[in-house]
Amino acid sequence: MLNAFLAKPIENEAAIALFKRQLQWMLFLRVVFLTLLLGINLVLQSAEKHIITPPFYYVVAFIAGVYLYTIFSALILKFIRRYTTFAYGQILIDVVLISILIYYSGGSQSIFTILYFFPIIAGSFILFRRGGLAPAAACTIAYGIILVLEYTGYHPDFFEDYWYWPLKDVRSVMNLFSIHGLTFFITAILSSLLSEKLRRTEKALITTTLKYDQLAVLNKKIFDDIPSGIITVINQKNVISFNPAAEKITGFTAGEIIGKDINTVFPGLKLDADLNFRSELEVTRKDRKNIPIGYSFAKLNMPGTEDKYEVITLQDLSETKKMEKQILQAEKMATIGEMAASIAHELRNPLAAISGAAEVLDASGDINGHNQGLMNIITRECRRLQQTISDFLSFSKPMEPEKEFIHLRQLVNEMIQILQHTKDWPEKCRSVVDIPEKMDCWGDPQQIHRLILNILHNSCVALRDMEDGEIRVIAKEAEDETGAERTVLTIADNGRGIPDLIIEKIYEPFFTTRDNGTGLGLSIAKQIVSTHGGGITITSEENKGTTTEIWLPLP
């Protein structure tokens, strides 16, 4: 039962740390009180005989013993685990020490009786109600023993040197005992009530603080991890917060933006209270690149301040705009494709008739001289128109690829050899093929043949009239974002490049910068890559060259 009363477990590490600090304070205050006691005793030694004080060597021995015991207690505090039991032990020993002091300083007439309140109050604040009631009971019992000793005549001999009135009346003994005992228990109850109220308040404060901390962490996590940019502005002017998503979108760091005028950093933002819909704006990133953003604006009601707070959420619309363009392009290409197919069918029959008639006339031998040259022009242009019509049909009705493994290096070398025997190949152009001997790609041989031929032909045209032209073809196998294997073919030249103003139009059907081009080469190339489940990207810098990267999935 005593163990159940004393050894109340401490719940967690934080509570243990707090409990140890309280014990250390109790030991420290013990030393402080005893030091004051020594000073009081020295003063009282010179006072008149109506105040009983023990001999000086008694006091020195007593204080030295208490000092040593306190130092020993502080040392073992680092190694013990039963802190509650240790605390009860310290408090009860304090009761014993105070009782010895009271007994030798006059007993019922001692001026140090008030020291009994120290262990009672300390126990109440450290161990709460039980910690206050236990020393109150111990103080009552100890004081009762002192009174009994006085009543029976057991008191130190040096009391006779002072104005000492021994207790000879049982009623006086009972009065002193009951008054002091009642005072001890009232003090214990009141101090324990106060300490428990403080404990509940502290616990509620800790809980509230923890909730606020958790909420602050959650808010910061949301603020930092949300993909939308969040900017907080005060009085529609100064930026006071700038989250990582906003940093990523704009390229600016929070340190570069916070404290600045939002209208200076991002001119054109409309922080209008009537703005209840999402707006779009083109802003300039830190790298001087213009990007489209979508943003919305809302007011924050902050109590206790006249300042007006606003929050701006923004998103980078670059990918969205890109997808919109791709959708429009796809719709446009589908429409053009249908129209091209219809026109091609309408032209194919009369063109075949014209071509056939021209060949019959040419074979008859009745045409010569100047007319023969005109006949050759008719025949040549008919072939070109037939090729254009074939391109139209290939673009408008792409064939489903019949895939097989293709020896890539052999195919590229054949394409280069074919082009080298045409008038399109520049005289001083060199080719570099860096493709592993055993590398294959997966695709339709005819379509891949046409794809590579179109890209190589564009490089030849870009290198025309250049002194040190070079076409470099590189292939490798790599993994995409999902871990799937693919073949990556790169065709690069150091030709004239493509101007920035037209590079976004290069995949549009019938868009060409050449007088004799159909404008379908890259459109067909992109279509072939798409039907194979791959992708194509073209990067170019004017007067420095163009790089085309094609990737095709492997089975």
C-alpha positions in Angstrom: 0.0 0.0 0.0 2.9 2.3 0.8 4.5 1.6 -2.5 1.2 2.4 -4.3 1.1 5.7 -2.4 4.6 6.7 -3.1 5.6 5.3 -6.5 3.3 7.0 -8.9 4.9 6.5 -12.3 5.9 9.4 -14.4 4.4 9.3 -17.9 7.1 10.4 -20.4 10.5 11.7 -20.9 9.4 15.4 -20.8 7.7 14.8 -17.5 10.8 13.1 -16.1 12.9 16.1 -17.1 10.5 18.5 -15.5 10.4 16.4 -12.3 14.2 16.3 -12.1 14.3 20.1 -12.4 11.8 20.5 -9.6 13.8 18.1 -7.4 17.0 20.1 -8.1 15.2 23.3 -7.2 14.0 21.8 -3.9 17.6 20.8 -3.1 18.8 24.2 -4.0 16.1 25.9 -1.8 17.1 23.6 1.1 20.6 25.0 0.9 19.4 28.6 0.6 17.1 28.2 3.7 19.9 26.6 5.7 22.3 29.4 4.8 19.8 31.9 5.9 19.4 29.9 9.0 23.1 30.2 9.8 22.9 33.9 9.3 19.8 34.2 11.6 21.5 32.1 14.2 24.6 34.3 14.2 22.4 37.4 14.7 20.4 35.7 17.4 23.5 34.6 19.3 24.0 38.2 20.3 20.4 38.8 21.2 18.8 38.7 24.6 18.0 35.4 26.3 14.3 35.4 25.4 15.1 33.7 22.1 16.4 30.1 22.4 19.2 29.2 20.0 21.4 26.1 20.1 25.1 26.5 20.7 27.1 27.6 17.6 29.0 24.4 17.2 25.6 22.5 17.1 24.4 24.8 14.3 27.7 24.4 12.3 27.6 20.6 12.7 23.9 20.5 11.7 24.4 22.7 8.6 27.6 20.8 7.5 25.7 17.5 7.7 22.8 18.9 5.7 25.1 20.3 3.1 26.8 17.0 2.7 23.5 15.2 2.5 22.2 17.6 -0.1 25.3 17.2 -2.2 25.0 13.4 -2.0 21.3 13.6 -3.0 22.2 15.8 -6.0 24.8 13.3 -7.2 22.6 10.2 -6.9 19.8 12.1 -8.7 21.6 11.5 -12.0 21.5 7.7 -11.5 18.2 6.9 -9.9 15.0 5.8 -11.8 12.3 5.9 -9.1 12.1 9.7 -9.0 8.8 9.7 -7.1 10.1 7.6 -4.3 13.2 9.7 -4.2 11.1 12.9 -3.9 9.0 11.4 -1.0 12.2 10.4 0.8 13.8 13.9 0.4 10.6 15.6 1.7 10.3 13.3 4.7 14.0 13.7 5.6 13.4 17.5 5.4 10.7 17.0 8.0 13.1 15.1 10.2 15.8 17.7 9.9 13.4 20.6 10.6 12.1 18.7 13.6 15.7 18.3 15.0 16.2 22.0 14.4 13.0 22.9 16.2 13.7 20.5 19.1 17.1 22.1 19.8 15.9 25.7 19.3 13.1 25.7 21.9 10.6 23.1 20.9 7.2 24.6 21.3 8.8 28.0 21.7 11.1 27.7 18.6 11.0 30.5 16.1 11.7 27.9 13.3 8.4 26.1 13.5 7.4 27.9 10.3 10.0 25.8 8.4 7.5 22.9 8.5 5.6 24.6 5.7 8.6 24.2 3.3 8.3 20.4 2.8 4.5 20.6 2.8 4.4 23.2 0.1 7.2 21.7 -1.8 5.5 18.3 -1.7 2.2 19.7 -2.9 3.8 21.4 -5.9 6.0 18.5 -6.9 3.8 15.5 -6.0 0.4 17.3 -5.8 -2.2 16.2 -3.2 -0.5 13.1 -1.9 2.8 14.9 -1.8 1.3 17.6 0.4 -0.7 15.4 2.7 2.2 13.0 3.4 4.6 15.7 4.8 1.6 17.4 6.6 1.0 14.1 8.5 4.7 13.7 9.1 5.1 17.2 10.4 2.1 16.8 12.7 3.5 13.5 14.1 7.0 15.0 14.5 5.7 18.1 16.2 3.6 15.9 18.5 6.7 13.9 19.5 8.5 17.2 20.3 5.6 18.3 22.5 5.5 15.0 24.3 9.2 15.2 25.0 8.8 18.7 26.4 5.9 17.7 28.5 7.8 14.7 30.0 10.8 16.9 30.7 13.1 15.7 28.0 14.8 18.8 26.6 18.4 20.0 26.1 20.1 21.3 29.2 21.1 24.7 27.6 17.4 25.6 27.6 17.9 26.6 31.3 20.1 29.5 30.2 17.2 31.1 28.3 13.7 32.3 29.2 12.1 28.9 28.8 8.7 27.9 30.1 8.3 24.1 30.1 5.0 22.6 29.1 3.3 21.2 32.2 -0.4 21.4 31.1 -1.9 18.7 28.9 -4.4 21.2 27.6 -1.6 23.5 26.4 0.0 20.5 24.7 -3.2 19.5 23.0 -3.9 23.1 21.9 -0.5 23.5 20.3 -0.7 20.1 18.7 -4.2 20.6 17.2 -3.5 24.1 16.0 -0.3 23.2 14.3 -1.6 19.9 12.9 -4.7 21.7 11.5 -2.6 24.4 10.0 -0.3 21.8 8.4 -3.2 20.0 6.8 -5.0 23.2 5.7 -1.8 24.4 4.1 -1.3 21.0 2.4 -4.9 21.0 1.0 -4.7 24.6 -0.2 -1.3 24.3 -1.8 -2.2 21.0 -3.4 -5.4 22.5 -4.9 -3.4 25.4 -6.2 -0.7 23.0 -7.7 -3.3 20.8 -9.3 -5.0 23.8 -10.8 -1.6 24.9 -12.1 -1.0 21.4 -13.4 -4.4 21.4 -15.3 -3.7 24.8 -16.6 -0.2 23.8 -17.7 -1.5 20.6 -19.3 -4.2 22.5 -21.2 -1.6 25.1 -22.3 0.7 22.3 -23.5 -2.2 20.6 -25.3 -3.2 23.9 -26.9 0.4 24.8 -27.8 0.9 21.3 -29.3 -2.3 21.7 -31.4 -1.1 25.1 -32.6 2.3 23.7 -33.3 0.8 20.8 -35.3 -1.5 23.3 -37.1 1.5 25.5 -37.9 3.5 22.5 -39.2 0.5 21.4 -41.3 0.0 24.9 -42.7 3.7 25.2 -43.5 3.6 21.7 -45.1 0.7 22.7 -47.2 2.3 26.1 -48.0 5.6 24.5 -49.0 4.3 21.4 -50.9 1.2 22.6 -52.7 1.9 22.7 -56.4 0.2 26.1 -56.8 2.1 29.2 -56.2 1.0 31.2 -53.1 1.9 34.9 -52.6 0.7 36.9 -49.6 0.5 40.6 -49.9 -0.2 43.3 -47.3 -2.2 46.5 -48.4 -2.0 45.4 -52.0 1.6 46.2 -52.1 4.4 44.5 -50.0 4.9 40.8 -50.4 5.2 39.0 -47.0 5.3 35.3 -48.1 6.3 33.5 -51.2 6.1 29.7 -51.3 8.4 27.2 -53.1 5.9 26.6 -55.9 5.9 30.3 -56.6 9.7 30.2 -56.6 9.6 27.4 -59.1 7.1 29.1 -61.4 8.8 32.5 -61.4 12.4 31.6 -60.9 12.8 34.1 -58.1 13.6 33.1 -54.5 11.5 34.1 -51.6 14.4 36.3 -50.3 14.4 38.2 -53.6 10.7 38.9 -53.5 9.6 39.3 -49.9 9.4 43.0 -48.9 9.1 44.2 -52.5 6.1 45.8 -54.2 4.1 43.2 -56.0 3.2 45.6 -58.7 6.8 46.2 -59.4 7.8 42.6 -59.5 4.8 41.4 -61.5 3.3 44.3 -63.3 -0.2 43.7 -64.6 -1.5 41.7 -61.6 -5.0 43.0 -60.8 -5.7 42.9 -57.1 -9.3 43.9 -57.5 -11.9 43.1 -54.8 -14.5 42.6 -57.6 -12.3 40.0 -59.3 -14.1 36.8 -58.6 -12.8 34.7 -61.5 -9.5 33.4 -62.5 -7.4 35.6 -64.7 -4.4 35.0 -67.0 -1.3 37.1 -67.4 2.1 36.7 -69.1 5.0 37.3 -66.6 8.7 37.5 -67.0 10.7 34.9 -65.1 14.1 35.6 -63.5 15.7 34.0 -66.6 13.9 36.7 -68.8 11.6 34.0 -70.2 8.0 35.0 -70.6 5.5 32.4 -69.4 1.6 32.4 -69.1 0.2 32.1 -65.6 -3.3 31.8 -64.3 -4.0 33.6 -61.0 -6.8 34.3 -58.6 -7.0 36.8 -55.7 -8.8 36.7 -52.3 -8.8 38.8 -49.2 -7.8 37.5 -45.8 -9.7 38.8 -42.8 -7.1 39.3 -40.0 -8.6 40.3 -36.7 -6.9 42.9 -34.5 -5.3 44.9 -37.3 -6.2 47.5 -39.8 -3.8 46.2 -42.4 -5.4 44.5 -45.4 -4.0 41.1 -46.4 -4.5 39.4 -49.7 -3.5 36.0 -51.0 -2.7 35.3 -54.6 -2.7 31.8 -56.0 -1.0 31.2 -59.4 -0.2 28.3 -61.7 2.1 28.0 -64.7 0.0 27.5 -67.8 2.8 26.7 -70.1 2.0 23.0 -70.4 -1.7 23.8 -70.6 -1.2 26.3 -73.4 1.1 23.8 -75.1 -1.6 21.1 -74.9 -4.2 23.5 -76.2 -2.0 24.2 -79.2 -1.4 20.5 -79.8 -5.2 19.9 -79.7 -5.8 22.7 -82.1 -3.0 21.5 -84.3 -4.4 18.0 -84.3 -7.8 19.3 -85.2 -6.3 21.4 -87.9 -4.2 18.6 -89.3 -7.2 16.3 -89.3 -9.2 18.8 -91.3 -6.4 19.5 -93.7 -5.8 15.7 -94.0 -9.4 15.1 -95.0 -9.2 17.9 -97.5 -5.9 16.8 -98.8 -7.2 13.2 -99.3 -10.2 14.5 -101.2 -8.1 16.8 -103.4 -5.5 14.0 -104.0 -8.2 11.6 -105.2 -9.6 14.2 -107.5 -6.2 15.0 -109.0 -4.9 11.5 -109.3 -7.0 10.4 -112.2 -6.6 13.4 -114.5 -2.9 13.5 -113.6 -2.5 9.9 -114.5 -4.2 10.6 -117.8 -1.9 13.6 -118.5 1.2 11.6 -117.6 0.1 8.6 -119.7 -0.6 10.8 -122.7 2.7 12.5 -122.4 4.6 9.2 -122.2 2.7 7.9 -125.3 3.6 11.1 -127.2 7.2 10.8 -126.1 7.4 7.2 -127.1 5.9 7.9 -130.6 9.0 9.8 -131.7 7.0 12.6 -133.4 8.2 15.2 -130.9 11.7 16.7 -131.2 13.7 19.8 -130.7 12.2 22.4 -128.5 9.0 20.4 -128.0 11.0 17.5 -126.6 12.2 19.8 -123.8 8.7 20.8 -123.0 7.6 17.2 -123.0 10.4 16.4 -120.5 9.1 19.2 -118.2 5.6 17.8 -118.4 6.8 14.3 -117.5 9.0 15.5 -114.7 6.4 17.7 -113.1 3.8 14.9 -113.4 6.1 12.7 -111.4 6.6 15.5 -108.8 2.8 15.9 -108.5 2.4 12.2 -108.1 4.9 12.2 -105.3 3.0 15.1 -103.7 -0.3 13.3 -104.0 1.3 10.2 -102.4 2.5 12.4 -99.6 -1.0 13.8 -99.2 -2.5 10.3 -99.0 0.2 9.2 -96.6 -0.5 12.1 -94.3 -4.3 11.9 -94.5 -4.6 8.1 -94.1 -1.5 6.8 -92.3 -0.9 3.1 -92.6 -0.8 1.0 -89.5 2.8 0.1 -89.0 3.9 -3.5 -89.5 6.7 -3.6 -87.0 9.8 -5.7 -87.0 13.4 -5.4 -85.9 15.4 -3.1 -88.2 19.2 -3.0 -88.3 19.5 0.7 -87.6 23.1 1.3 -88.6 22.7 -0.4 -92.0 19.5 1.6 -92.7 21.1 4.9 -91.9 24.1 4.2 -94.0 21.8 3.3 -96.9 19.9 6.5 -96.5 23.1 8.5 -96.6 24.4 6.7 -99.7 21.1 7.4 -101.5 21.3 11.1 -100.6 25.0 11.3 -101.6 24.0 10.4 -105.1 21.4 13.1 -105.4 21.8 16.8 -106.2 20.6 17.7 -102.7 23.7 16.4 -101.0 26.1 19.3 -100.4 29.5 18.9 -102.1 31.6 19.6 -99.0 29.4 17.8 -96.5 30.7 15.0 -94.3 28.7 12.5 -92.4 29.4 10.8 -89.0 27.5 7.7 -88.0 27.9 6.7 -84.4 25.5 3.7 -84.0 26.5 0.4 -82.4 26.8 -2.4 -84.9 24.2 -4.7 -83.3 21.7 -2.0 -82.4 18.1 -2.6 -83.7 15.0 -0.5 -83.6 11.4 -1.7 -83.6 9.2 -0.4 -86.4 7.8 -0.6 -89.9 10.8 -0.7 -92.3 9.2 1.5 -95.0 7.9 4.1 -92.6 11.2 4.3 -90.6 13.0 4.5 -93.9 10.8 7.5 -94.9 11.1 9.1 -91.5 15.0 9.1 -91.5 15.1 10.1 -95.1 12.9 13.2 -94.5 15.1 14.3 -91.6 18.4 13.7 -93.4 17.0 15.5 -96.5 16.2 18.6 -94.3 19.8 18.6 -93.0 21.1 18.4 -96.5 19.1 21.5 -97.5 20.2 23.4 -94.4 23.9 22.7 -95.3 23.6 23.8 -98.9 26.5 26.1 -99.9 28.3 25.6 -96.6 32.1 24.9 -96.6 32.3 22.7 -93.5 28.9 21.1 -93.2 28.5 18.0 -91.1 25.6 15.6 -90.4 26.0 13.5 -87.3 23.8 10.5 -86.6 23.9 9.0 -83.1 21.8 6.2 -81.6 21.6 4.6 -78.2 19.2 2.7 -76.0 17.8 4.4 -72.9 14.9 4.2 -70.4 12.0 6.6 -70.3 10.4 8.0 -67.1 8.5 4.7 -66.5 11.6 2.5 -66.9 10.6 1.2 -70.4 13.4 0.7 -72.9 13.5 2.7 -76.1 15.8 3.5 -79.0 16.9 7.1 -79.2 18.1 8.4 -82.6 19.7 11.8 -82.8 20.3 13.6 -86.2 22.3 16.8 -85.9 23.7 19.3 -88.4 25.6 22.5 -88.1 23.6 24.3 -90.8 21.6 27.5 -90.9 19.2 26.5 -88.2 15.6 27.5 -87.9 14.5 31.0 -86.8 12.7 31.2 -83.5 9.7 32.8 -85.2 8.8 29.7 -87.3 10.1 26.8 -85.2 6.7 26.3 -83.6 5.1 26.0 -87.1 7.4 23.3 -88.6 5.0 20.5 -88.0 2.1 22.3 -89.6 1.0 20.7 -92.9 2.0 22.6 -96.1 4.2 25.0 -94.1 7.5 25.3 -95.9 10.3 27.8 -96.4 11.5 26.2 -99.7 10.1 27.1 -103.1 9.8 23.5 -104.3 8.8 21.9 -100.9 5.3 20.5 -100.2 5.5 21.3 -96.4 4.5 17.7 -95.5 7.9 16.2 -94.7 8.0 16.9 -90.9 4.2 16.5 -90.6 4.6 13.0 -92.0 7.7 12.4 -89.8 5.8 13.3 -86.7 2.8 11.2 -87.8 5.0 8.2 -88.3 6.6 8.6 -84.9 3.2 8.9 -83.3 1.8 5.8 -84.9 4.9 3.9 -83.5 4.1 5.2 -80.0 7.3 7.3 -79.9 8.2 11.0 -79.9 10.1 13.6 -81.8 11.7 16.9 -80.6 13.5 19.4 -82.7 15.8 22.1 -81.2 17.5 24.7 -83.3 19.6 27.8 -83.0 19.9 30.1 -86.0 23.3 29.9 -87.8 24.4 27.2 -85.4 22.5 24.1 -86.5 19.5 21.9 -85.8 19.2 18.7 -83.6 16.4 16.2 -84.1 15.8 13.6 -81.5 13.6 10.6 -82.2 12.7 8.0 -79.7 10.9 4.7 -80.5 9.8 2.2 -77.9 11.2 -1.3 -77.9 9.0 -4.4 -77.3 
